[in-house]
Amino acid sequence: MEFPDFPAENCTESYVHHTEVVRYLRDYSSHFCLDKLIRFHHYLKQLSRDHTNDCWNITVHDLTENLTFTRQFDIVILCPGRHSVPNWPSIKSLNSFTGRMIHSHDYRCREPYTGHRVAVVGGGPSGIDIALEISKVADDVIFINRTKHFQPLPDNVHQINATLQGFKAKSIVIRKDEKTVEFAVDSVILATGYRFNLSYLDQESCGLHWNANDTIDGLYRHMINIEHPSMALMGVCQRSVLPFPLYHQQIQYYLRALASEIQLPSQKEMIEEVNCDLFLRKSIGMRDRDRHCLNVKSLIEYLRRLERDANLTPLAAAKLKLFEEIEHRIRTQDIINYKKASYRIVDEEHYEEV
């Protein structure tokens, strides 16, 4: 979890509660005196490129004073967010369902699902965690999971590799093995991921294009604006990522580029690298919508490339090995108990369970 330059000394377990993560971030902000630089209760309304004055125009609304103002900046680093704007599936029959339906973003507790037959759609971290939690009070859980196959699961959790097709008043319709199957359910929880928040971006002047499938055209290494390298986006990569260590390495790479300690490739070379990456992804059957997705192997390759090109201190191999072991084996083979384990990094290359 931790940033390489700020050890999480107060965390004694490997799998910590979300309140511990919030506390760690607050401690990080306090330690580096970031609070005084943050403008709380300010809403970003528009970001555009002023080509005449070679700067970025940022229009912000101060919610406390109810004032809107515009400022100019030489450099902009965006954090569009991956876990705040729910991604609702674009299915016409969504509103046909008359039972309880929420996105996992709004899930808070399991009690409302007591005695229900519940469909959980989505096999990501939120989907499997919610399916396990509500299984303790629900009669049955229909877990629609097209990603990893988790085991063992409680007897009342039915894991199905299928495609969501639609809804009826009191049921969910899926497509499995070329057949349409219908399940009667009382409630539906859509763990269908999130979207970026780039609604403020003047795409034309900024030289980026935010696509309907939530991909972004014009980014070098999922991060740097190719047309205007004085803009970067953090946190675009998704799936198998180590968020804080990844963001740390990304920003260190970008800061060294800004300080001219390293030289970025030409626009032509950056575009060629992006196109090569897209070609390789398509050659192994990946969808265009997954162009910013990393698995453990590609995450490690991505990190090592940043570290090599910017001469960064590499992330410890032991941490990456542990992450790979958890993602590929431990978590999927013992989804109920894996969070009970704790690990210790012995040295740069080795870890142990404690």
C-alpha positions as CSV (number, residue, x, y, z in Angstrom):
1,M,0.0,0.0,0.0
2,E,2.6,2.5,1.1
3,F,4.4,5.1,-0.9
4,P,8.2,4.3,-1.1
5,D,9.2,7.5,0.7
6,F,6.7,7.2,3.6
7,P,6.6,3.8,5.4
8,A,3.2,2.7,6.9
9,E,4.8,2.2,10.3
10,N,1.4,2.1,12.2
11,C,0.0,-0.7,10.0
12,T,0.6,-4.1,11.6
13,E,-1.4,-6.1,9.2
14,S,-1.0,-6.7,5.4
15,Y,-4.7,-6.3,4.7
16,V,-5.8,-3.1,6.3
17,H,-9.3,-1.6,6.8
18,H,-10.2,1.4,4.6
19,T,-10.1,3.7,7.7
20,E,-6.4,2.8,8.0
21,V,-5.8,3.8,4.4
22,V,-7.5,7.2,5.0
23,R,-5.4,7.7,8.2
24,Y,-2.2,6.8,6.3
25,L,-3.0,9.4,3.6
26,R,-3.8,12.1,6.1
27,D,-0.5,11.3,7.9
28,Y,1.3,11.5,4.5
29,S,-0.3,14.9,3.8
30,S,0.7,16.2,7.2
31,H,4.2,14.9,7.1
32,F,4.9,16.6,3.8
33,C,2.9,19.8,4.7
34,L,0.5,19.4,1.8
35,D,-2.6,20.6,3.6
36,K,-1.7,24.2,3.2
37,L,-1.4,23.7,-0.6
38,I,-4.8,22.1,-1.0
39,R,-7.8,24.2,-1.9
40,F,-10.7,22.4,-0.2
41,H,-14.3,23.0,-1.3
42,H,-13.2,24.1,-4.8
43,Y,-14.9,22.6,-7.9
44,L,-13.0,22.4,-11.2
45,K,-15.3,23.6,-13.9
46,Q,-13.1,23.9,-17.0
47,L,-9.6,23.3,-18.2
48,S,-8.4,24.6,-21.5
49,R,-5.2,25.4,-23.4
50,D,-4.3,29.0,-24.1
51,H,-2.2,28.6,-27.2
52,T,-1.5,32.4,-27.5
53,N,0.0,32.7,-24.1
54,D,1.3,29.1,-23.9
55,C,-0.4,28.3,-20.6
56,W,-3.3,26.4,-19.1
57,N,-6.5,28.2,-18.1
58,I,-8.2,26.6,-15.1
59,T,-11.7,27.8,-14.1
60,V,-12.7,26.9,-10.5
61,H,-15.8,27.5,-8.4
62,D,-15.2,28.2,-4.7
63,L,-18.1,26.5,-3.0
64,T,-17.6,28.3,0.3
65,E,-17.5,31.8,-1.1
66,N,-19.7,31.0,-4.1
67,L,-17.2,32.6,-6.5
68,T,-15.9,31.5,-9.9
69,F,-12.5,32.5,-11.1
70,T,-9.9,31.5,-13.7
71,R,-6.1,31.2,-13.1
72,Q,-3.2,30.5,-15.5
73,F,-0.6,27.7,-14.9
74,D,2.5,26.5,-16.8
75,I,2.1,22.9,-15.8
76,V,-1.0,20.8,-15.0
77,I,-1.2,17.3,-13.4
78,L,-4.6,15.8,-13.4
79,C,-5.9,13.0,-11.2
80,P,-9.2,12.1,-12.9
81,G,-10.2,9.5,-10.4
82,R,-11.1,5.8,-10.8
83,H,-13.5,5.2,-8.0
84,S,-16.0,8.1,-7.8
85,V,-18.2,8.1,-10.9
86,P,-20.1,4.8,-11.2
87,N,-20.2,3.0,-14.5
88,W,-23.8,1.9,-15.1
89,P,-24.2,-0.7,-17.9
90,S,-25.9,0.7,-21.0
91,I,-28.8,-1.8,-21.0
92,K,-32.2,-0.5,-22.2
93,S,-34.1,-2.8,-19.8
94,L,-32.2,-1.5,-16.7
95,N,-35.3,0.4,-15.5
96,S,-37.5,-2.6,-16.0
97,F,-36.3,-4.2,-12.8
98,T,-38.7,-3.4,-9.9
99,G,-36.6,-4.7,-7.0
100,R,-33.8,-3.0,-5.2
101,M,-30.9,-2.0,-7.5
102,I,-27.7,-0.1,-6.6
103,H,-24.2,0.4,-7.9
104,S,-21.5,-1.0,-5.6
105,H,-20.4,2.7,-5.1
106,D,-23.5,3.0,-2.9
107,Y,-23.2,-0.2,-1.0
108,R,-22.7,0.3,2.8
109,C,-23.9,-2.8,4.7
110,R,-25.4,-6.2,4.2
111,E,-28.5,-6.0,6.4
112,P,-30.9,-4.7,3.7
113,Y,-30.3,-8.0,1.8
114,T,-31.4,-10.3,4.6
115,G,-33.5,-13.1,3.2
116,H,-33.1,-11.9,-0.3
117,R,-32.1,-13.6,-3.5
118,V,-29.4,-11.2,-4.8
119,A,-27.6,-10.8,-8.1
120,V,-24.1,-9.3,-7.9
121,V,-22.8,-8.4,-11.4
122,G,-19.0,-8.0,-11.7
123,G,-16.1,-10.1,-10.6
124,G,-13.7,-7.3,-9.6
125,P,-12.6,-6.7,-6.0
126,S,-15.8,-4.9,-5.0
127,G,-18.0,-7.6,-6.6
128,I,-16.4,-10.6,-4.8
129,D,-16.1,-8.8,-1.5
130,I,-19.8,-7.8,-1.5
131,A,-20.9,-11.2,-2.7
132,L,-19.1,-12.8,0.2
133,E,-20.4,-10.3,2.8
134,I,-24.1,-10.5,1.8
135,S,-23.9,-14.3,1.6
136,K,-24.0,-14.3,5.4
137,V,-27.6,-12.9,5.4
138,A,-29.0,-13.5,1.9
139,D,-30.8,-16.7,0.9
140,D,-28.9,-16.9,-2.4
141,V,-26.3,-14.9,-4.3
142,I,-26.1,-15.1,-8.1
143,F,-22.5,-13.9,-8.7
144,I,-22.0,-13.0,-12.4
145,N,-18.2,-13.1,-12.8
146,R,-16.3,-13.1,-16.1
147,T,-12.9,-12.6,-14.7
148,K,-11.1,-14.9,-12.2
149,H,-12.7,-18.1,-10.9
150,F,-12.7,-17.8,-7.1
151,Q,-12.8,-20.8,-4.7
152,P,-14.0,-22.0,-2.3
153,L,-17.2,-20.0,-2.0
154,P,-20.1,-20.4,0.4
155,D,-22.8,-22.9,-0.6
156,N,-25.3,-20.1,-1.3
157,V,-23.0,-18.2,-3.7
158,H,-23.4,-19.4,-7.3
159,Q,-20.5,-18.2,-9.4
160,I,-21.5,-17.9,-13.1
161,N,-19.3,-17.0,-16.0
162,A,-21.8,-15.2,-18.2
163,T,-22.7,-12.0,-20.0
164,L,-25.4,-9.7,-18.6
165,Q,-28.1,-9.4,-21.2
166,G,-30.9,-7.5,-19.5
167,F,-33.6,-7.3,-16.8
168,K,-37.2,-8.1,-16.3
169,A,-39.5,-6.9,-13.4
170,K,-38.3,-9.5,-11.0
171,S,-35.4,-11.2,-12.7
172,I,-32.0,-10.9,-14.3
173,V,-31.3,-12.3,-17.8
174,I,-27.8,-13.6,-18.7
175,R,-26.2,-15.2,-21.7
176,K,-24.2,-18.3,-21.0
177,D,-22.9,-21.0,-23.4
178,E,-25.0,-19.6,-26.3
179,K,-28.1,-19.9,-24.1
180,T,-30.3,-17.3,-22.4
181,V,-30.8,-18.0,-18.7
182,E,-33.1,-16.1,-16.4
183,F,-32.8,-15.9,-12.6
184,A,-35.5,-14.6,-10.3
185,V,-34.0,-12.1,-7.8
186,D,-35.1,-9.6,-5.3
187,S,-32.1,-7.3,-5.5
188,V,-29.3,-6.4,-7.9
189,I,-25.8,-4.9,-7.0
190,L,-23.9,-3.7,-10.0
191,A,-20.2,-4.0,-9.4
192,T,-19.5,-2.7,-12.9
193,G,-16.6,-0.4,-12.2
194,Y,-16.2,3.4,-12.6
195,R,-15.5,6.1,-15.1
196,F,-13.0,8.9,-15.2
197,N,-14.2,12.4,-14.3
198,L,-12.9,14.5,-17.2
199,S,-16.1,16.5,-17.8
200,Y,-14.2,19.7,-17.3
201,L,-11.7,19.1,-20.0
202,D,-11.7,21.2,-23.3
203,Q,-10.5,18.2,-25.3
204,E,-9.9,20.1,-28.5
205,S,-7.6,22.8,-27.1
206,C,-5.9,20.3,-24.7
207,G,-5.0,17.8,-27.4
208,L,-6.7,14.8,-25.8
209,H,-9.8,12.8,-26.6
210,W,-11.8,11.1,-23.9
211,N,-13.7,8.3,-25.6
212,A,-17.1,6.8,-24.8
213,N,-15.4,3.6,-23.7
214,D,-13.4,5.5,-21.1
215,T,-10.1,5.4,-22.9
216,I,-8.0,8.5,-23.6
217,D,-6.3,9.2,-26.9
218,G,-3.1,11.2,-26.9
219,L,-1.3,9.8,-23.8
220,Y,2.3,8.6,-23.7
221,R,2.8,5.7,-21.3
222,H,-0.8,6.2,-20.1
223,M,0.4,9.4,-18.5
224,I,1.9,12.3,-20.5
225,N,0.0,14.5,-23.0
226,I,1.8,13.9,-26.2
227,E,0.8,17.1,-27.9
228,H,1.4,19.2,-24.7
229,P,3.8,17.5,-22.4
230,S,3.3,20.2,-19.7
231,M,0.1,18.2,-18.8
232,A,0.1,14.7,-17.2
233,L,-2.6,12.4,-15.9
234,M,-2.1,10.2,-12.9
235,G,-4.0,7.0,-12.1
236,V,-5.1,6.2,-15.6
237,C,-3.8,2.6,-15.5
238,Q,-6.2,0.0,-13.9
239,R,-6.8,-3.6,-13.1
240,S,-3.7,-5.2,-11.6
241,V,-1.9,-2.2,-10.2
242,L,-0.2,-1.3,-7.0
243,P,-1.8,2.2,-6.7
244,F,0.5,4.2,-4.4
245,P,3.8,2.7,-5.5
246,L,2.7,3.0,-9.1
247,Y,1.7,6.7,-8.7
248,H,5.0,7.4,-6.9
249,Q,7.1,6.0,-9.8
250,Q,5.0,7.8,-12.4
251,I,5.3,11.2,-10.8
252,Q,9.0,10.7,-10.2
253,Y,9.4,9.9,-13.9
254,Y,7.4,13.0,-14.9
255,L,9.2,15.3,-12.5
256,R,12.5,14.3,-13.9
257,A,11.2,15.0,-17.4
258,L,10.0,18.5,-16.3
259,A,13.4,19.2,-14.7
260,S,15.1,18.2,-17.9
261,E,17.0,15.5,-16.1
262,I,15.7,13.1,-18.7
263,Q,14.6,13.9,-22.3
264,L,11.2,12.7,-23.5
265,P,11.0,11.2,-26.9
266,S,9.8,13.3,-29.9
267,Q,6.1,13.4,-30.5
268,K,6.6,11.0,-33.4
269,E,8.4,8.5,-31.2
270,M,5.8,8.7,-28.5
271,I,3.0,8.1,-31.0
272,E,4.9,5.1,-32.4
273,E,5.3,3.6,-28.9
274,V,1.6,4.0,-28.2
275,N,0.6,2.5,-31.5
276,C,3.0,-0.5,-30.9
277,D,1.4,-1.1,-27.5
278,L,-2.1,-1.0,-29.0
279,F,-1.0,-3.4,-31.7
280,L,0.4,-5.9,-29.2
281,R,-2.7,-5.7,-27.1
282,K,-5.0,-6.4,-30.1
283,S,-2.7,-9.3,-31.2
284,I,-3.5,-11.1,-28.0
285,G,-7.2,-10.4,-28.2
286,M,-7.5,-7.5,-25.8
287,R,-10.4,-5.0,-26.4
288,D,-9.7,-1.4,-27.2
289,R,-11.5,-0.4,-24.0
290,D,-8.8,-2.3,-22.1
291,R,-5.9,-0.2,-23.5
292,H,-5.1,1.2,-20.1
293,C,-5.3,-2.1,-18.3
294,L,-2.3,-3.8,-16.8
295,N,-1.9,-7.4,-15.6
296,V,0.8,-8.2,-13.1
297,K,3.4,-9.0,-15.8
298,S,2.7,-5.9,-17.8
299,L,2.7,-3.8,-14.6
300,I,6.1,-5.0,-13.7
301,E,7.4,-4.3,-17.3
302,Y,5.8,-0.8,-17.2
303,L,7.4,0.0,-13.8
304,R,10.8,-1.3,-14.8
305,R,10.7,0.8,-18.0
306,L,9.9,4.0,-16.1
307,E,12.7,3.2,-13.6
308,R,15.2,2.4,-16.3
309,D,14.5,5.5,-18.4
310,A,14.5,7.9,-15.5
311,N,17.1,6.2,-13.4
312,L,14.7,5.8,-10.5
313,T,15.2,3.7,-7.4
314,P,13.4,0.5,-8.4
315,L,10.5,-0.9,-6.3
316,A,11.7,-3.9,-4.3
317,A,11.4,-7.1,-6.3
318,A,10.1,-8.8,-3.2
319,K,7.0,-6.6,-3.1
320,L,6.3,-7.2,-6.7
321,K,6.7,-11.0,-6.3
322,L,4.3,-11.0,-3.3
323,F,1.8,-9.0,-5.3
324,E,2.0,-11.4,-8.2
325,E,1.6,-14.4,-5.9
326,I,-1.5,-12.9,-4.2
327,E,-3.1,-11.9,-7.5
328,H,-2.4,-15.2,-9.4
329,R,-2.7,-17.8,-6.7
330,I,-3.4,-17.0,-3.0
331,R,-6.5,-14.8,-3.6
332,T,-8.2,-16.9,-6.1
333,Q,-7.6,-20.2,-4.3
334,D,-8.6,-19.1,-0.9
335,I,-10.9,-16.1,-1.4
336,I,-12.6,-16.4,2.0
337,N,-9.4,-16.6,4.2
338,Y,-6.6,-14.9,2.3
339,K,-6.9,-11.6,4.1
340,K,-6.1,-13.3,7.4
341,A,-2.5,-13.7,6.4
342,S,0.3,-11.2,7.0
343,Y,3.6,-10.9,5.3
344,R,7.0,-9.3,6.0
345,I,9.5,-8.1,3.5
346,V,12.8,-9.7,4.4
347,D,15.0,-7.9,1.9
348,E,14.9,-6.6,-1.6
349,E,14.3,-10.1,-3.1
350,H,12.5,-12.0,-0.4
351,Y,9.4,-12.0,1.7
352,E,7.9,-14.3,4.3
353,E,4.5,-15.0,5.9
354,V,4.3,-14.2,9.6
